[in-house]
Amino acid sequence: MSQRTRWLVRGVGVVGALAWSAAAGLTPDQEAIRQTLTGSARFAEELSSTLLAALGLPGAI
């Protein structure tokens, strides 16, 4: 991942995810969102459930 992409994910991606979650009345975990968006996994599905849980969706994992 390029430095510019990392910056966008950390800044815009995290802020957008937090805003979306809060607007939905959920309780997001900022650090978990950041780690998920900058993390890596062999398959996207491995990160998707983690991201949903970090966004505060009940029963996501």
N, C-alpha and C positions, 0 to 999 in steps of 0.2 A: 504494500500500500504506500503510495507516495506521501510526502510530507503534507502537501496541500490537501489530499484526501483525508488524511488523519485529522488535520485541523478542522475541516468541514464536518467530519463525523463527530469529533469531540465538541465542537462549538454548536453548529447549527443543528446537527442530528440530535444531540442530547437536549438542547433547549426545546426543540420541536417536540420531541418525545415527552418531555416533562409537561409542556403546555397542553399537549393532547390528553395526557393522562389526567391532569388536574381538571381540564374542562369536562372530562367524562365523570368527574367526581371520584376518581380513584386516588390511591396513595402510592405514588411512584418512589422508587429507590434510585436516586441520582447516580450513585457510584456503581450500582449493578447495571444500570442502563449504559453508562460509559464503558464499563468493562466488556459488556456484551457487544456493543457497537464497534469496539476496537479489537475484539477477540477474534479468534480463528477456530475453525473446526473443519473436519473433513467434509461434512454435509451441513447445509444451511439449516436443516431441521433440528440439528443439535443445538443451535443458538436460538431458534425461534421460540421454543417454549421458555427458555431462560429469559428472553426479552419480554415475552408476555407477562411473566411473573414479575419482572423488574418494573413493568409499567403499572403493576398493581391489580392485574386481572385475577380475580379469585379462581382458584382451582386450575391455574394455568400449567402447573407442573404435575 
